[in-house]
Amino acid sequence: MALTMIQKIRRAETAMREMPQVELETKHYFADGMYAREVFRPAGTFIIGKVHKREHFYIVTKGAVQVASADGLQIYEAPAVVVSKPGTKRAVLALEDSVCMTVHRTDNTDLDAIEKELIEEDQRTLYDAANHLKRRALP
């Protein structure tokens, strides 16, 4: 039986947990009921994102990325704007130095509160609400 794209993404996510991780430069912007998160991705960086609860914009502002999701495999070159549906899980490979941004509706300005509001809970995530690598427990 062939695996679905989401099953493949989940398997890759499990394997990646054992690999070295990198913290990517991330900027946070707030304006009148909106929150934007901008992430700088060097070429070759592979990211598996968190699952969002609400519809939002996913924008490639610089470079090119290859995106795997339940919708299949697509390449987005800047400038590209995608409406991301609730429940979307993406695996993204930066094909060249890239900048991607998500834009969300929220009145919160605290990153932890925003994460609780907008992101499905996942105890296995390696990154906190500010996109910083969490400390791993030593074996």
MDAnalysis code that builds the backbone (N, CA, C; Angstrom):
import MDAnalysis as mda
import numpy as np

u = mda.Universe.empty(417, n_residues=139, atom_resindex=np.repeat(np.arange(139), 3), trajectory=True)
u.add_TopologyAttr("name", ["N", "CA", "C"] * 139)
u.add_TopologyAttr("resid", np.arange(1, 140))
u.add_TopologyAttr("resname", ["MET", "ALA", "LEU", "THR", "MET", "ILE", "GLN", "LYS", "ILE", "ARG", "ARG", "ALA", "GLU", "THR", "ALA", "MET", "ARG", "GLU", "MET", "PRO", "GLN", "VAL", "GLU", "LEU", "GLU", "THR", "LYS", "HIS", "TYR", "PHE", "ALA", "ASP", "GLY", "MET", "TYR", "ALA", "ARG", "GLU", "VAL", "PHE", "ARG", "PRO", "ALA", "GLY", "THR", "PHE", "ILE", "ILE", "GLY", "LYS", "VAL", "HIS", "LYS", "ARG", "GLU", "HIS", "PHE", "TYR", "ILE", "VAL", "THR", "LYS", "GLY", "ALA", "VAL", "GLN", "VAL", "ALA", "SER", "ALA", "ASP", "GLY", "LEU", "GLN", "ILE", "TYR", "GLU", "ALA", "PRO", "ALA", "VAL", "VAL", "VAL", "SER", "LYS", "PRO", "GLY", "THR", "LYS", "ARG", "ALA", "VAL", "LEU", "ALA", "LEU", "GLU", "ASP", "SER", "VAL", "CYS", "MET", "THR", "VAL", "HIS", "ARG", "THR", "ASP", "ASN", "THR", "ASP", "LEU", "ASP", "ALA", "ILE", "GLU", "LYS", "GLU", "LEU", "ILE", "GLU", "GLU", "ASP", "GLN", "ARG", "THR", "LEU", "TYR", "ASP", "ALA", "ALA", "ASN", "HIS", "LEU", "LYS", "ARG", "ARG", "ALA", "LEU", "PRO"])
u.atoms.positions = np.array([
    [0.836, -1.180, 0.000],
    [0.000, 0.000, 0.000],
    [0.887, 1.251, 0.000],
    [0.606, 2.155, -0.910],
    [1.411, 3.372, -1.036],
    [1.103, 4.338, 0.109],
    [2.134, 5.013, 0.576],
    [1.961, 5.994, 1.641],
    [1.382, 7.293, 1.078],
    [0.545, 7.941, 1.857],
    [0.063, 9.264, 1.461],
    [1.181, 10.275, 1.690],
    [1.041, 11.453, 1.118],
    [2.057, 12.491, 1.302],
    [2.180, 12.856, 2.779],
    [1.071, 12.935, 3.502],
    [1.128, 13.278, 4.926],
    [1.864, 12.188, 5.699],
    [1.643, 10.932, 5.371],
    [2.372, 9.840, 6.033],
    [3.870, 9.960, 5.757],
    [4.235, 10.321, 4.538],
    [5.650, 10.507, 4.193],
    [6.247, 11.668, 4.972],
    [5.493, 12.764, 5.104],
    [5.972, 13.925, 5.858],
    [6.162, 13.549, 7.322],
    [5.217, 12.821, 7.885],
    [5.326, 12.401, 9.296],
    [6.536, 11.480, 9.502],
    [6.791, 10.592, 8.563],
    [7.970, 9.709, 8.671],
    [9.262, 10.514, 8.599],
    [9.298, 11.487, 7.676],
    [10.482, 12.342, 7.562],
    [10.674, 13.139, 8.847],
    [9.595, 13.615, 9.413],
    [9.663, 14.381, 10.662],
    [10.248, 13.530, 11.791],
    [9.825, 12.288, 11.884],
    [10.349, 11.380, 12.910],
    [11.843, 11.156, 12.709],
    [12.270, 10.919, 11.480],
    [13.689, 10.698, 11.190],
    [14.514, 11.955, 11.479],
    [13.968, 13.115, 11.144],
    [14.698, 14.368, 11.323],
    [14.924, 14.712, 12.793],
    [14.097, 14.213, 13.660],
    [14.250, 14.492, 15.097],
    [15.603, 14.016, 15.613],
    [16.186, 13.028, 14.952],
    [17.471, 12.468, 15.378],
    [18.659, 13.148, 14.710],
    [18.394, 14.080, 13.819],
    [19.455, 14.761, 13.076],
    [19.804, 16.092, 13.730],
    [20.963, 16.643, 13.398],
    [21.304, 17.979, 13.911],
    [20.239, 18.991, 13.465],
    [19.938, 19.936, 14.346],
    [18.926, 20.951, 14.067],
    [19.594, 22.314, 13.924],
    [18.899, 23.219, 13.278],
    [19.416, 24.566, 13.085],
    [18.334, 25.567, 13.494],
    [18.754, 26.668, 14.096],
    [17.823, 27.759, 14.385],
    [17.922, 28.763, 13.251],
    [16.790, 29.033, 12.638],
    [16.763, 29.967, 11.521],
    [16.351, 31.346, 12.011],
    [16.946, 32.361, 11.408],
    [16.575, 33.722, 11.768],
    [15.084, 33.909, 11.528],
    [14.390, 34.325, 12.569],
    [12.944, 34.487, 12.503],
    [12.582, 35.860, 13.055],
    [11.757, 36.584, 12.318],
    [11.289, 37.895, 12.761],
    [9.773, 37.825, 12.952],
    [9.284, 38.597, 13.920],
    [7.867, 38.617, 14.261],
    [7.362, 40.049, 14.129],
    [6.205, 40.213, 13.459],
    [5.630, 41.534, 13.230],
    [4.172, 41.530, 13.692],
    [3.733, 42.665, 14.232],
    [2.369, 42.798, 14.724],
    [1.767, 44.092, 14.191],
    [0.492, 44.018, 13.763],
    [-0.229, 45.210, 13.325],
    [-1.726, 44.940, 13.436],
    [-2.424, 45.794, 14.118],
    [-3.885, 45.818, 14.214],
    [-4.586, 44.488, 13.904],
    [-4.446, 43.520, 14.798],
    [-5.131, 42.239, 14.637],
    [-4.437, 41.270, 13.705],
    [-3.163, 41.543, 13.388],
    [-2.415, 40.646, 12.506],
    [-1.060, 40.310, 13.108],
    [-0.605, 39.114, 12.806],
    [0.731, 38.655, 13.205],
    [1.390, 38.051, 11.974],
    [2.603, 38.472, 11.684],
    [3.378, 37.910, 10.574],
    [4.673, 37.338, 11.133],
    [5.034, 36.182, 10.620],
    [6.261, 35.482, 11.035],
    [7.100, 35.289, 9.771],
    [8.314, 35.822, 9.790],
    [9.201, 35.787, 8.630],
    [10.407, 34.905, 8.969],
    [10.671, 33.902, 8.131],
    [11.759, 32.955, 8.387],
    [12.725, 32.959, 7.202],
    [14.005, 33.149, 7.512],
    [15.066, 33.144, 6.509],
    [15.595, 31.719, 6.394],
    [15.635, 31.181, 5.172],
    [16.005, 29.788, 4.941],
    [17.153, 29.695, 3.947],
    [18.341, 29.322, 4.418],
    [19.449, 29.127, 3.473],
    [19.134, 27.980, 2.508],
    [19.697, 28.057, 1.311],
    [19.513, 26.986, 0.323],
    [19.872, 25.647, 0.958],
    [19.047, 24.639, 0.693],
    [19.282, 23.291, 1.206],
    [18.630, 23.019, 2.549],
    [18.084, 24.042, 3.191],
    [17.423, 23.842, 4.478],
    [16.090, 23.125, 4.261],
    [15.845, 22.108, 5.082],
    [14.609, 21.326, 5.002],
    [13.847, 21.518, 6.301],
    [12.619, 21.980, 6.205],
    [11.798, 22.309, 7.375],
    [10.481, 21.555, 7.284],
    [10.053, 20.998, 8.410],
    [8.705, 20.453, 8.492],
    [7.960, 21.312, 9.499],
    [6.913, 21.952, 9.033],
    [6.210, 22.932, 9.844],
    [5.179, 22.327, 10.782],
    [4.711, 23.180, 11.659],
    [3.654, 22.817, 12.596],
    [2.304, 22.915, 11.887],
    [1.310, 22.271, 12.467],
    [-0.038, 22.278, 11.893],
    [-0.803, 23.478, 12.451],
    [-1.338, 24.280, 11.562],
    [-2.093, 25.466, 11.954],
    [-3.586, 25.152, 12.065],
    [-4.231, 25.789, 13.015],
    [-5.658, 25.571, 13.254],
    [-6.546, 26.388, 12.323],
    [-6.024, 27.530, 11.858],
    [-6.857, 28.440, 11.071],
    [-6.211, 28.766, 9.729],
    [-7.053, 29.181, 8.799],
    [-6.593, 29.618, 7.492],
    [-5.672, 30.832, 7.651],
    [-4.615, 30.872, 6.833],
    [-3.666, 31.983, 6.880],
    [-2.941, 32.071, 5.539],
    [-2.160, 33.128, 5.377],
    [-1.345, 33.268, 4.175],
    [0.033, 32.675, 4.408],
    [0.545, 31.974, 3.409],
    [1.922, 31.479, 3.355],
    [2.532, 32.177, 2.143],
    [3.561, 32.978, 2.373],
    [4.106, 33.834, 1.321],
    [5.594, 33.569, 1.149],
    [6.013, 33.358, -0.084],
    [7.439, 33.262, -0.407],
    [7.832, 34.642, -0.925],
    [8.640, 35.361, -0.136],
    [8.999, 36.727, -0.504],
    [10.343, 36.813, -1.215],
    [11.151, 35.753, -1.099],
    [12.458, 35.722, -1.759],
    [12.815, 34.278, -2.037],
    [13.425, 34.015, -3.187],
    [13.944, 32.693, -3.488],
    [12.905, 31.732, -4.037],
    [13.201, 30.447, -3.853],
    [12.326, 29.383, -4.351],
    [12.344, 28.236, -3.362],
    [11.168, 27.655, -3.135],
    [11.043, 26.530, -2.215],
    [10.209, 25.439, -2.873],
    [10.500, 24.205, -2.490],
    [9.697, 23.064, -2.924],
    [8.881, 22.639, -1.714],
    [7.575, 22.549, -1.876],
    [6.669, 22.291, -0.766],
    [5.911, 20.988, -0.994],
    [5.976, 20.116, 0.014],
    [5.178, 18.889, 0.017],
    [4.076, 19.067, 1.047],
    [2.851, 18.735, 0.662],
    [1.701, 18.796, 1.563],
    [0.675, 17.789, 1.064],
    [-0.468, 17.745, 1.702],
    [-1.531, 16.839, 1.260],
    [-1.946, 17.144, -0.177],
    [-1.680, 18.369, -0.636],
    [-2.014, 18.771, -2.006],
    [-0.984, 18.296, -3.020],
    [0.088, 17.640, -2.560],
    [1.117, 17.151, -3.465],
    [2.415, 17.920, -3.306],
    [3.203, 17.919, -4.363],
    [4.520, 18.547, -4.376],
    [4.482, 19.725, -5.344],
    [4.858, 20.919, -4.833],
    [4.820, 22.112, -5.669],
    [6.064, 22.951, -5.429],
    [6.445, 23.717, -6.442],
    [7.543, 24.670, -6.307],
    [6.939, 26.071, -6.348],
    [7.335, 26.882, -5.370],
    [6.908, 28.276, -5.328],
    [8.137, 29.157, -5.442],
    [8.086, 30.105, -6.384],
    [9.156, 31.073, -6.556],
    [8.611, 32.448, -6.191],
    [9.435, 33.228, -5.497],
    [9.000, 34.562, -5.083],
    [8.732, 35.426, -6.303],
    [7.717, 36.233, -6.238],
    [6.744, 36.347, -5.163],
    [5.616, 35.328, -5.348],
    [5.259, 34.657, -4.281],
    [4.162, 33.676, -4.324],
    [3.346, 33.803, -3.043],
    [2.031, 33.803, -3.199],
    [1.121, 33.874, -2.064],
    [0.189, 32.675, -2.135],
    [0.118, 31.922, -1.024],
    [-0.710, 30.732, -0.945],
    [-1.652, 30.895, 0.238],
    [-2.925, 30.545, 0.055],
    [-3.853, 30.493, 1.171],
    [-3.736, 29.094, 1.770],
    [-3.277, 29.032, 3.003],
    [-3.057, 27.755, 3.678],
    [-4.298, 27.407, 4.492],
    [-4.841, 26.240, 4.244],
    [-6.067, 25.791, 4.915],
    [-5.762, 25.241, 6.306],
    [-6.727, 25.258, 7.206],
    [-6.536, 24.663, 8.526],
    [-6.136, 23.193, 8.399],
    [-5.254, 22.757, 9.299],
    [-4.821, 21.361, 9.293],
    [-3.698, 21.048, 8.337],
    [-3.212, 22.047, 7.605],
    [-2.145, 21.812, 6.627],
    [-0.819, 21.522, 7.332],
    [-0.146, 20.486, 6.865],
    [1.200, 20.141, 7.335],
    [2.093, 20.203, 6.106],
    [3.184, 20.983, 6.194],
    [4.070, 21.160, 5.042],
    [5.484, 20.729, 5.366],
    [6.146, 20.160, 4.375],
    [7.591, 19.940, 4.398],
    [8.146, 20.846, 3.310],
    [9.128, 21.669, 3.664],
    [9.623, 22.688, 2.733],
    [11.134, 22.573, 2.578],
    [11.581, 22.502, 1.342],
    [12.997, 22.496, 1.015],
    [13.323, 23.810, 0.319],
    [14.272, 24.561, 0.875],
    [14.711, 25.801, 0.240],
    [15.621, 25.437, -0.934],
    [15.184, 25.707, -2.144],
    [15.962, 25.399, -3.344],
    [17.079, 26.416, -3.544],
    [16.889, 27.591, -2.987],
    [17.893, 28.649, -2.975],
    [17.650, 29.466, -1.714],
    [18.558, 30.378, -1.383],
    [18.318, 31.215, -0.202],
    [16.934, 31.833, -0.339],
    [16.103, 31.638, 0.675],
    [14.695, 32.033, 0.575],
    [14.214, 32.690, 1.854],
    [13.138, 33.430, 1.717],
    [12.434, 34.007, 2.851],
    [10.966, 33.661, 2.685],
    [10.397, 33.055, 3.736],
    [8.978, 32.705, 3.724],
    [8.313, 33.360, 4.922],
    [7.056, 33.690, 4.747],
    [6.323, 34.404, 5.781],
    [4.933, 33.799, 5.897],
    [4.424, 33.746, 7.129],
    [3.015, 33.422, 7.324],
    [2.361, 34.647, 7.949],
    [1.101, 34.875, 7.600],
    [0.350, 36.009, 8.131],
    [-0.946, 35.475, 8.714],
    [-1.210, 35.846, 9.978],
    [-2.344, 35.313, 10.731],
    [-3.178, 36.428, 11.342],
    [-4.465, 36.138, 11.507],
    [-5.358, 37.017, 12.253],
    [-5.266, 36.663, 13.730],
    [-4.920, 37.619, 14.567],
    [-4.926, 37.429, 16.018],
    [-4.756, 38.775, 16.694],
    [-5.372, 38.909, 17.858],
    [-5.162, 40.112, 18.651],
    [-4.056, 39.904, 19.675],
    [-3.562, 38.674, 19.796],
    [-2.477, 38.379, 20.722],
    [-1.164, 38.939, 20.200],
    [-0.286, 39.310, 21.134],
    [1.067, 39.725, 20.767],
    [2.116, 38.909, 21.521],
    [1.680, 38.041, 22.402],
    [2.569, 37.138, 23.117],
    [2.732, 35.860, 22.278],
    [3.965, 35.506, 21.944],
    [4.198, 34.379, 21.043],
    [3.652, 33.063, 21.586],
    [3.763, 32.835, 22.887],
    [3.220, 31.599, 23.466],
    [1.701, 31.561, 23.351],
    [1.047, 32.690, 23.586],
    [-0.411, 32.762, 23.452],
    [-0.830, 32.572, 21.994],
    [-0.062, 33.150, 21.086],
    [-0.351, 32.985, 19.655],
    [-0.239, 31.520, 19.266],
    [0.810, 30.856, 19.740],
    [0.997, 29.434, 19.421],
    [-0.197, 28.619, 19.919],
    [-0.650, 28.875, 21.134],
    [-1.805, 28.135, 21.677],
    [-3.058, 28.384, 20.837],
    [-3.221, 29.614, 20.391],
    [-4.402, 29.993, 19.615],
    [-4.376, 29.418, 18.202],
    [-3.206, 29.448, 17.560],
    [-3.142, 29.163, 16.121],
    [-2.576, 27.797, 15.735],
    [-1.834, 27.154, 16.625],
    [-1.113, 25.931, 16.274],
    [-1.678, 24.741, 17.041],
    [-1.852, 23.616, 16.344],
    [-2.284, 22.398, 17.021],
    [-1.183, 21.949, 17.976],
    [-1.571, 21.528, 19.163],
    [-0.596, 21.100, 20.159],
    [0.150, 19.867, 19.669],
    [1.461, 19.886, 19.870],
    [2.320, 18.768, 19.488],
    [3.477, 18.707, 20.479],
    [3.403, 17.777, 21.400],
    [4.419, 17.657, 22.442],
    [5.783, 17.276, 21.881],
    [5.827, 16.766, 20.661],
    [7.090, 16.312, 20.071],
    [7.861, 17.419, 19.353],
    [7.257, 18.593, 19.214],
    [7.925, 19.650, 18.458],
    [9.273, 20.020, 19.092],
    [10.233, 20.294, 18.250],
    [11.580, 20.644, 18.719],
    [11.765, 22.147, 18.900],
    [10.799, 22.941, 18.442],
    [10.947, 24.397, 18.451],
    [9.837, 25.058, 19.253],
    [10.195, 26.143, 19.945],
    [9.205, 26.866, 20.736],
    [8.473, 27.887, 19.864],
    [7.623, 28.681, 20.495],
    [6.796, 29.641, 19.769],
    [7.613, 30.724, 19.074],
    [8.822, 31.005, 19.563],
    [9.681, 32.015, 18.934],
    [10.558, 31.417, 17.835],
    [10.421, 30.129, 17.599],
    [11.196, 29.373, 16.616],
    [12.623, 29.116, 17.092],
    [12.794, 29.021, 18.401],
    [14.074, 28.659, 18.998],
    [14.049, 27.175, 19.331],
    [15.178, 26.551, 19.160],
    [15.304, 25.121, 19.459],
    [15.130, 24.898, 20.956],
    [14.234, 23.992, 21.311],
    [14.041, 23.643, 22.722],
    [15.224, 22.804, 23.170],
    [15.527, 22.849, 24.438],
    [16.579, 21.982, 24.989],
    [16.074, 20.567, 25.005],
    [16.900, 19.669, 24.548],
    [16.545, 18.246, 24.590],
    [17.033, 17.634, 25.883],
    [16.242, 16.726, 26.400],
    [16.661, 15.999, 27.602],
    [17.802, 15.068, 27.214],
    [18.799, 14.986, 28.072],
    [19.913, 14.076, 27.809],
    [19.472, 12.651, 28.077],
    [19.965, 11.688, 27.278],
    [19.549, 10.289, 27.469],
    [20.059, 9.739, 28.793],
])
